[in-house]
Amino acid sequence: MKTQLLFATTIATLATTTSVFAHATFANQPAKVGSYVAATLQVPHGCDGKATNEVQIKLPEGFIAAKPMPKAGWEVEVITGDYQNSYDNHGKAVKSGPVEIRFKNGDLPDNFYDTFTVYGKIAAGDPATGLAFPTVQLCGTDGKVVWDQIAAPGQDPHALDGPAPVLQLVAAEGDAHGGHGAHGAHAAPDQAAAAGHGAHAAHGEHAGHDDHMAAVDPGGFAAVTAGDLELTAGFTKAMLPGQPVGGGFITITNKGGEDDTLVSATSAQAGEVQLHEMAMEGDVMKMRQLTEGIAIPAGETVELKPGGLHLMFFKVAEAFKEGATVNVTLTFEKAGAVDVVLPVGPARGN
């Protein structure tokens, strides 16, 4: 297995006490087999009064191409591995991908409720049972709650001490065999055509599938000069319905003889803007907030781009729309505050 870093969440069966807790559940309505879904897990409490610091979610077989939604104040770890079956994803046979998501180093007090979202494709599943996501919740050094019990066919999950959160499913349209007919989604591209349903049944419903984290520069950014800094190629991307976060990108060239630092960013169109980095460290993809800023060395160019350094917009009240603009103030240690206008590109990458 390989480990990547991103975001995650969920809650589980109490392992350290015998107290009875409210169950962790999904906020979603039943989702169609073959469709893409932002699976939103509801975490109602901590570990016997202790704050939750980490949520570990195991992804069930059939839930593929998963991507956690960034969450302010949390780091995210994505563990990858092999699937038991091969799945068709837009004409490509997919045999491996994320198998577990972990939201780490956060702070969710016991008397607060929160949600954690993982986006992915329901490539296969049975509406009779749904998809179970075994979850572990860690609190400090010794607090732990585990929701990992999966009900047997016909068994009431409420009878279990620690039932795993279940995403309810409905059969894909035109699938006469219900959930079992969705096994066509297991097929590789040469088999999927014969199956006729499954992975492609909801191809038009996905709205931001594998290019969910991609971004395309629409052009039209007016270059800005601030002291020795030149800012070019700025843009952001349209946000999908219900998406509360967005990414921002810009290229900064330091033409002077002194180093500078991008200290912070603000926008009236977002409740908070953070400086972030996504980078590989061995087999681990880490996404983290850069609280000390982004260095802009003298004589060098620094690109804030998808998959690397970037701005992250949180608490966005009105989703960014393609063709619109986003006003942002960037504050540098030496160059000071600089106002830029980022054009909004398409929601999906090429």
C-alpha positions as CSV (number, residue, x, y, z in Angstrom):
1,M,0.0,0.0,0.0
2,K,1.0,3.6,-0.7
3,T,0.2,6.5,1.5
4,Q,-0.8,10.0,0.3
5,L,-1.8,13.0,2.3
6,L,-5.2,14.9,1.9
7,F,-8.4,15.1,4.1
8,A,-10.8,12.7,5.8
9,T,-13.3,11.9,8.6
10,T,-15.8,9.8,10.4
11,I,-16.7,8.2,13.7
12,A,-17.0,4.8,15.3
13,T,-17.5,2.2,18.0
14,L,-16.3,3.0,21.4
15,A,-13.2,0.9,22.2
16,T,-12.2,2.5,25.5
17,T,-15.6,2.7,27.3
18,T,-18.9,0.9,27.2
19,S,-21.0,4.1,26.9
20,V,-23.6,4.3,24.2
21,F,-23.0,7.0,21.5
22,A,-25.0,8.4,18.6
23,H,-23.9,6.7,15.5
24,A,-21.8,8.2,12.7
25,T,-24.0,8.4,9.6
26,F,-24.0,9.8,6.1
27,A,-26.0,12.9,5.3
28,N,-26.6,11.8,1.7
29,Q,-29.8,10.8,0.0
30,P,-29.5,7.3,-1.6
31,A,-27.0,7.5,-4.5
32,K,-27.2,5.8,-7.9
33,V,-24.8,2.9,-8.6
34,G,-22.5,4.2,-11.4
35,S,-22.8,7.9,-10.3
36,Y,-20.3,10.2,-8.6
37,V,-21.1,11.4,-5.1
38,A,-19.7,13.7,-2.4
39,A,-20.2,11.2,0.5
40,T,-20.6,13.4,3.6
41,L,-20.0,11.7,6.9
42,Q,-21.6,13.2,10.1
43,V,-19.5,13.0,13.3
44,P,-21.7,13.8,16.2
45,H,-19.3,13.6,19.2
46,G,-15.9,12.9,20.6
47,C,-14.4,10.0,22.6
48,D,-16.1,9.9,26.0
49,G,-15.8,13.7,26.3
50,K,-12.5,14.1,24.6
51,A,-12.0,16.2,21.4
52,T,-11.5,14.3,18.1
53,N,-8.1,14.8,16.5
54,E,-8.2,12.3,13.7
55,V,-10.8,10.5,11.6
56,Q,-9.9,7.4,9.6
57,I,-12.3,6.2,6.9
58,K,-11.8,2.9,5.0
59,L,-13.3,3.0,1.6
60,P,-15.4,0.0,0.5
61,E,-14.8,-2.1,-2.6
62,G,-16.6,-0.4,-5.5
63,F,-16.0,3.2,-4.3
64,I,-13.2,4.3,-6.6
65,A,-11.3,7.4,-7.6
66,A,-11.8,8.9,-4.2
67,K,-10.8,12.5,-3.3
68,P,-11.2,14.0,0.1
69,M,-12.5,17.6,0.3
70,P,-10.0,20.0,2.0
71,K,-11.0,21.0,5.5
72,A,-9.7,24.1,7.3
73,G,-7.5,23.1,10.2
74,W,-7.0,19.5,9.2
75,E,-4.3,17.6,7.3
76,V,-5.4,14.8,5.0
77,E,-3.7,11.5,4.4
78,V,-4.7,9.3,1.5
79,I,-3.7,5.6,1.6
80,T,-3.7,3.9,-1.8
81,G,-3.8,0.2,-2.7
82,D,-5.1,-2.4,-5.1
83,Y,-8.8,-3.0,-5.6
84,Q,-10.2,-6.5,-5.5
85,N,-11.7,-6.0,-9.0
86,S,-11.0,-4.0,-12.1
87,Y,-13.4,-1.1,-12.8
88,D,-14.1,1.0,-15.9
89,N,-13.6,4.7,-15.4
90,H,-14.2,6.7,-18.6
91,G,-12.8,4.0,-20.8
92,K,-9.8,3.1,-18.7
93,A,-9.4,0.0,-16.5
94,V,-8.8,1.1,-12.9
95,K,-7.3,-1.6,-10.6
96,S,-6.0,0.6,-7.8
97,G,-6.5,3.9,-6.0
98,P,-7.4,5.4,-2.6
99,V,-8.5,2.7,-0.1
100,E,-8.5,4.8,3.1
101,I,-8.8,8.5,3.9
102,R,-7.5,10.0,7.2
103,F,-8.2,13.6,8.4
104,K,-5.4,14.3,10.9
105,N,-4.2,16.9,13.4
106,G,-7.5,18.6,13.7
107,D,-9.6,19.6,16.8
108,L,-13.3,18.8,17.0
109,P,-14.5,19.3,20.6
110,D,-16.9,16.7,22.0
111,N,-19.7,19.2,22.3
112,F,-19.6,20.1,18.6
113,Y,-20.8,18.3,15.5
114,D,-19.0,18.4,12.1
115,T,-19.0,16.7,8.7
116,F,-16.2,15.2,6.5
117,T,-16.6,14.8,2.8
118,V,-15.0,12.3,0.4
119,Y,-15.8,12.5,-3.4
120,G,-15.8,9.4,-5.5
121,K,-17.5,7.1,-8.0
122,I,-19.8,4.3,-7.0
123,A,-18.5,1.9,-9.6
124,A,-20.3,-1.1,-8.0
125,G,-22.6,-1.8,-5.1
126,D,-25.8,-3.5,-4.1
127,P,-28.8,-1.3,-3.1
128,A,-30.0,-4.1,-0.8
129,T,-27.0,-3.5,1.5
130,G,-25.5,-0.2,0.5
131,L,-21.8,0.6,0.9
132,A,-20.3,0.4,4.4
133,F,-17.4,2.7,5.3
134,P,-15.7,1.4,8.5
135,T,-14.5,4.4,10.5
136,V,-12.1,5.0,13.4
137,Q,-12.1,8.2,15.5
138,L,-9.0,9.1,17.5
139,C,-9.0,11.5,20.5
140,G,-5.6,12.5,22.0
141,T,-3.2,9.7,22.9
142,D,-5.7,7.2,24.3
143,G,-9.2,8.0,23.2
144,K,-10.7,5.9,20.4
145,V,-14.1,5.2,18.9
146,V,-14.6,2.6,16.2
147,W,-17.5,2.1,13.9
148,D,-16.6,-1.0,11.9
149,Q,-19.3,-3.6,12.3
150,I,-21.1,-4.5,9.1
151,A,-24.6,-5.9,9.3
152,A,-25.3,-9.3,7.8
153,P,-28.1,-9.6,5.1
154,G,-31.4,-9.0,6.9
155,Q,-29.8,-7.9,10.1
156,D,-30.8,-4.6,11.7
157,P,-27.6,-2.4,11.9
158,H,-29.1,-0.6,14.9
159,A,-28.7,-3.9,16.8
160,L,-24.9,-3.6,16.5
161,D,-22.7,-1.9,19.0
162,G,-20.6,-0.1,16.5
163,P,-22.2,-0.2,13.0
164,A,-20.1,1.2,10.2
165,P,-21.6,4.2,8.4
166,V,-23.5,3.0,5.3
167,L,-24.1,5.0,2.1
168,Q,-27.5,3.9,0.9
169,L,-27.8,3.1,-2.9
170,V,-30.4,2.8,-5.6
171,A,-30.0,0.9,-8.8
172,A,-28.8,2.7,-11.9
173,E,-31.5,3.7,-14.4
174,G,-32.2,0.9,-16.9
175,D,-30.6,-1.7,-14.6
176,A,-33.2,-4.4,-14.4
177,H,-31.2,-6.5,-11.9
178,G,-30.9,-3.8,-9.3
179,G,-27.6,-3.7,-7.3
180,H,-26.4,-7.0,-8.6
181,G,-26.8,-5.8,-12.2
182,A,-24.2,-3.2,-11.3
183,H,-21.5,-5.8,-11.5
184,G,-21.1,-4.7,-15.0
185,A,-19.1,-1.8,-13.4
186,H,-16.4,-4.4,-12.5
187,A,-15.6,-4.9,-16.1
188,A,-12.6,-3.5,-17.8
189,P,-13.3,-1.3,-21.0
190,D,-13.6,-4.3,-23.3
191,Q,-16.2,-5.9,-21.1
192,A,-18.1,-2.8,-20.1
193,A,-19.6,-2.3,-23.5
194,A,-21.1,-5.8,-23.3
195,A,-22.5,-5.0,-19.8
196,G,-24.2,-1.9,-21.1
197,H,-24.7,-0.4,-17.7
198,G,-22.6,0.1,-14.6
199,A,-19.8,2.7,-14.8
200,H,-21.1,4.5,-17.8
201,A,-24.8,4.5,-16.8
202,A,-24.4,7.9,-15.1
203,H,-21.5,9.3,-17.1
204,G,-23.3,12.5,-17.6
205,E,-24.1,13.0,-13.9
206,H,-20.7,13.3,-12.5
207,A,-19.8,17.1,-12.5
208,G,-16.2,17.0,-11.7
209,H,-14.9,13.4,-11.8
210,D,-11.2,12.6,-12.2
211,D,-10.3,16.2,-13.0
212,H,-11.9,17.3,-9.8
213,M,-8.5,18.8,-8.7
214,A,-7.4,19.9,-12.1
215,A,-7.6,23.6,-13.2
216,V,-7.3,25.4,-16.5
217,D,-6.0,29.0,-16.8
218,P,-8.8,30.8,-18.8
219,G,-6.4,33.8,-19.5
220,G,-7.4,37.4,-19.1
221,F,-5.4,38.1,-15.9
222,A,-4.0,41.7,-15.8
223,A,-0.4,41.5,-14.8
224,V,0.4,43.4,-11.6
225,T,3.8,44.9,-10.5
226,A,4.5,45.6,-6.8
227,G,8.0,46.8,-6.0
228,D,10.4,44.2,-7.5
229,L,7.6,41.6,-7.8
230,E,5.7,40.8,-11.0
231,L,2.5,38.8,-10.7
232,T,1.2,37.0,-13.8
233,A,-1.0,34.1,-14.9
234,G,-3.5,34.4,-12.0
235,F,-6.8,32.5,-12.0
236,T,-9.1,30.3,-10.0
237,K,-11.7,27.7,-11.1
238,A,-15.5,27.4,-11.0
239,M,-16.8,25.6,-8.0
240,L,-19.2,22.6,-8.2
241,P,-22.6,23.0,-6.5
242,G,-22.3,22.6,-2.7
243,Q,-18.5,22.9,-2.8
244,P,-17.4,25.2,0.0
245,V,-13.7,25.5,-0.9
246,G,-11.8,26.6,-4.0
247,G,-8.2,26.9,-5.2
248,G,-6.3,30.0,-6.5
249,F,-3.2,30.1,-8.6
250,I,-0.7,32.8,-9.7
251,T,2.9,33.2,-10.8
252,I,5.2,35.5,-8.9
253,T,8.6,36.7,-10.3
254,N,11.0,38.5,-8.0
255,K,13.2,40.7,-10.2
256,G,15.0,42.3,-7.3
257,G,18.1,41.5,-5.3
258,E,16.3,40.7,-2.0
259,D,14.2,37.8,-1.0
260,D,10.5,38.4,-0.2
261,T,7.7,36.3,1.3
262,L,4.0,36.0,0.5
263,V,2.7,36.3,4.1
264,S,-1.1,36.0,3.7
265,A,-4.1,36.4,1.4
266,T,-7.6,37.7,1.9
267,S,-10.8,38.0,-0.2
268,A,-14.2,39.5,0.5
269,Q,-15.6,36.5,-1.4
270,A,-14.3,34.0,1.1
271,G,-14.4,33.8,4.9
272,E,-10.8,32.7,4.9
273,V,-7.9,32.3,2.5
274,Q,-5.0,30.1,3.4
275,L,-1.6,29.4,1.7
276,H,-1.2,25.7,1.0
277,E,1.3,23.2,-0.4
278,M,0.7,19.8,-1.9
279,A,3.8,17.8,-2.3
280,M,5.1,14.2,-2.5
281,E,7.4,12.9,0.3
282,G,8.3,9.4,-0.8
283,D,5.0,7.6,-1.2
284,V,3.1,10.2,0.9
285,M,1.2,13.1,-0.6
286,K,1.0,15.9,2.0
287,M,-1.4,18.8,1.8
288,R,-0.6,21.4,4.5
289,Q,-1.2,25.0,5.4
290,L,1.9,27.2,5.2
291,T,1.5,29.4,8.2
292,E,5.0,31.0,7.8
293,G,4.2,32.0,4.2
294,I,5.7,31.3,0.8
295,A,9.2,32.4,0.1
296,I,9.9,34.3,-3.1
297,P,13.7,34.2,-3.6
298,A,15.5,37.0,-5.3
299,G,15.8,36.5,-9.1
300,E,13.5,33.5,-9.1
301,T,9.9,32.7,-10.2
302,V,7.5,30.9,-7.9
303,E,4.4,29.3,-9.4
304,L,1.3,28.7,-7.3
305,K,-0.3,26.0,-9.5
306,P,-2.5,22.9,-9.2
307,G,-0.7,20.0,-7.5
308,G,1.8,22.3,-5.8
309,L,1.7,25.7,-3.9
310,H,-1.7,27.3,-4.1
311,L,-4.2,29.5,-2.4
312,M,-7.2,27.8,-0.7
313,F,-10.5,29.7,-0.3
314,F,-12.6,28.5,2.6
315,K,-16.2,29.4,3.7
316,V,-17.2,30.6,0.2
317,A,-20.8,31.8,0.5
318,E,-21.4,32.0,-3.2
319,A,-19.7,29.5,-5.5
320,F,-17.2,30.9,-8.0
321,K,-18.8,30.9,-11.5
322,E,-16.9,30.5,-14.8
323,G,-16.5,33.8,-16.5
324,A,-16.7,35.8,-13.2
325,T,-13.7,37.1,-11.2
326,V,-12.5,36.9,-7.6
327,N,-10.8,39.8,-5.9
328,V,-7.9,38.9,-3.7
329,T,-5.4,40.9,-1.6
330,L,-1.9,39.3,-1.4
331,T,0.3,40.6,1.4
332,F,4.1,40.4,1.0
333,E,6.7,41.0,3.7
334,K,8.6,43.6,1.7
335,A,6.3,44.6,-1.3
336,G,3.3,45.0,1.0
337,A,-0.4,44.5,0.1
338,V,-1.2,43.9,-3.6
339,D,-4.8,43.7,-5.0
340,V,-5.3,41.2,-7.9
341,V,-8.4,40.1,-9.8
342,L,-8.4,36.4,-10.6
343,P,-10.6,35.3,-13.6
344,V,-12.6,32.1,-13.0
345,G,-11.9,29.2,-15.3
346,P,-14.0,26.1,-16.0
347,A,-14.8,23.7,-13.2
348,R,-13.3,20.7,-15.1
349,G,-9.8,20.4,-16.4
350,N,-9.0,19.2,-19.9
